Amino acid sequence: VLMSVLQAAHSDDERELLCALRDSIAEQLDDGVPARDLASLSKRLMEIRREIAVVDAQREEEGGGVIDTPDEEFDEDF
């Protein structure tokens, strides 16, 4: 579910806010922005992508992004 930047800001979830900002900037770029804004928006978009990756890595390290599934028997004939 995509959130607006305002909704994400009120959610207190850093990843949701970063994703909403990413999507907002991407939409602006797709819609066409003045040449003077293109470089700064593109740079910010890439920074946000890296920030999302950091948040995801932290959550995975903390166990928040890991799905607990049971181990299966090893089948060496497979």
SELOKOL-745748 format. One record per residue (C-alpha): residue number from 1; residue in three letters; z, x, y. Coordinates in pm, 1 decimal, padded with zeros to 6 digits. Each point is the difference from the previous one (the first is absolute). Layout:
REM residues N
+-----+--------+----------+----------+----------+
! num ! residu !       pz !       px !       py !
+-----+--------+----------+----------+----------+
! NUM !    ALA !        Z !        X !        Y !
...
+-----+--------+----------+----------+----------+
//
This chain:
REM residues 78
+-----+--------+----------+----------+----------+
! num ! residu !       pz !       px !       py !
+-----+--------+----------+----------+----------+
!   1 !    VAL !  00000.0 !  00000.0 !  00000.0 !
!   2 !    LEU ! -00108.9 !  00150.5 !  00328.9 !
!   3 !    MET !  00250.3 ! -00018.3 !  00281.5 !
!   4 !    SER ! -00061.7 !  00014.5 !  00369.3 !
!   5 !    VAL !  00140.8 !  00303.0 !  00177.4 !
!   6 !    LEU !  00261.9 ! -00224.6 !  00161.8 !
!   7 !    GLN !  00107.9 ! -00149.4 ! -00333.5 !
!   8 !    ALA !  00016.7 !  00343.7 ! -00157.6 !
!   9 !    ALA !  00205.0 !  00135.1 !  00290.0 !
!  10 !    HIS !  00255.5 ! -00272.9 ! -00061.3 !
!  11 !    SER !  00004.0 !  00057.8 ! -00376.0 !
!  12 !    ASP !  00202.5 !  00323.8 !  00023.1 !
!  13 !    ASP ! -00228.6 !  00145.3 ! -00267.5 !
!  14 !    GLU ! -00153.9 !  00326.5 !  00119.0 !
!  15 !    ARG ! -00287.0 ! -00017.2 ! -00249.1 !
!  16 !    GLU ! -00092.0 ! -00355.0 !  00100.7 !
!  17 !    LEU ! -00013.6 !  00105.8 !  00364.3 !
!  18 !    LEU ! -00209.4 !  00307.1 ! -00076.1 !
!  19 !    CYS ! -00241.6 ! -00210.3 ! -00205.7 !
!  20 !    ALA ! -00028.8 ! -00260.3 !  00275.8 !
!  21 !    LEU ! -00069.6 !  00273.7 !  00256.7 !
!  22 !    ARG ! -00255.0 !  00159.3 ! -00233.4 !
!  23 !    ASP ! -00178.7 ! -00330.2 ! -00046.8 !
!  24 !    SER !  00007.7 ! -00079.1 !  00371.8 !
!  25 !    ILE ! -00149.7 !  00336.4 !  00092.6 !
!  26 !    ALA ! -00262.3 ! -00027.4 ! -00274.8 !
!  27 !    GLU ! -00102.8 ! -00343.6 !  00128.2 !
!  28 !    GLN ! -00029.7 !  00135.1 !  00353.5 !
!  29 !    LEU ! -00218.6 !  00284.9 ! -00123.8 !
!  30 !    ASP ! -00218.0 ! -00239.9 ! -00200.1 !
!  31 !    ASP ! -00037.1 ! -00229.9 !  00299.2 !
!  32 !    GLY ! -00109.5 !  00291.9 !  00216.5 !
!  33 !    VAL !  00214.0 !  00177.7 !  00253.9 !
!  34 !    PRO ! -00096.3 !  00189.0 !  00311.8 !
!  35 !    ALA ! -00104.3 !  00357.0 ! -00077.1 !
!  36 !    ARG !  00301.5 !  00130.6 !  00193.4 !
!  37 !    ASP !  00234.4 ! -00172.8 ! -00250.7 !
!  38 !    LEU ! -00185.7 !  00079.4 ! -00321.4 !
!  39 !    ALA !  00144.3 !  00346.8 ! -00061.1 !
!  40 !    SER !  00362.1 ! -00090.8 !  00075.5 !
!  41 !    LEU ! -00009.2 ! -00317.1 ! -00211.4 !
!  42 !    SER ! -00168.1 !  00181.7 ! -00288.7 !
!  43 !    LYS !  00259.4 !  00278.0 !  00016.3 !
!  44 !    ARG !  00285.4 ! -00251.0 !  00008.0 !
!  45 !    LEU ! -00147.6 ! -00187.1 ! -00296.0 !
!  46 !    MET !  00001.5 !  00319.1 ! -00207.0 !
!  47 !    GLU !  00357.2 !  00079.6 !  00108.7 !
!  48 !    ILE !  00114.6 ! -00346.7 ! -00106.5 !
!  49 !    ARG ! -00165.3 !  00042.5 ! -00340.7 !
!  50 !    ARG !  00198.1 !  00321.7 ! -00049.5 !
!  51 !    GLU !  00320.9 ! -00172.2 !  00111.4 !
!  52 !    ILE ! -00058.0 ! -00279.5 ! -00251.7 !
!  53 !    ALA ! -00049.7 !  00260.7 ! -00274.1 !
!  54 !    VAL !  00331.4 !  00162.7 !  00095.8 !
!  55 !    VAL !  00182.7 ! -00334.6 ! -00011.5 !
!  56 !    ASP ! -00158.5 ! -00077.9 ! -00338.3 !
!  57 !    ALA !  00101.7 !  00340.6 ! -00137.8 !
!  58 !    GLN !  00355.9 ! -00045.6 !  00123.5 !
!  59 !    ARG !  00021.9 ! -00344.2 ! -00156.6 !
!  60 !    GLU ! -00137.1 !  00126.9 ! -00329.2 !
!  61 !    GLU !  00246.9 !  00288.8 !  00004.3 !
!  62 !    GLU !  00282.1 ! -00246.8 !  00060.0 !
!  63 !    GLY ! -00125.5 ! -00216.1 ! -00284.7 !
!  64 !    GLY ! -00115.5 ! -00283.9 !  00223.1 !
!  65 !    GLY ! -00362.4 !  00029.3 ! -00100.2 !
!  66 !    VAL !  00047.5 !  00058.0 ! -00369.9 !
!  67 !    ILE ! -00042.6 ! -00279.1 ! -00248.0 !
!  68 !    ASP !  00236.1 !  00034.1 ! -00293.2 !
!  69 !    THR ! -00197.3 ! -00045.2 ! -00320.3 !
!  70 !    PRO !  00115.9 !  00077.0 ! -00352.1 !
!  71 !    ASP ! -00142.7 !  00303.6 ! -00178.6 !
!  72 !    GLU ! -00234.9 ! -00063.6 ! -00289.3 !
!  73 !    GLU ! -00017.3 !  00184.8 ! -00329.2 !
!  74 !    PHE ! -00240.2 !  00294.1 !  00008.5 !
!  75 !    ASP ! -00304.1 ! -00057.1 ! -00220.5 !
!  76 !    GLU ! -00160.4 !  00336.8 ! -00069.2 !
!  77 !    ASP ! -00298.9 ! -00170.6 ! -00170.3 !
!  78 !    PHE ! -00094.3 ! -00181.4 !  00320.1 !
+-----+--------+----------+----------+----------+
//
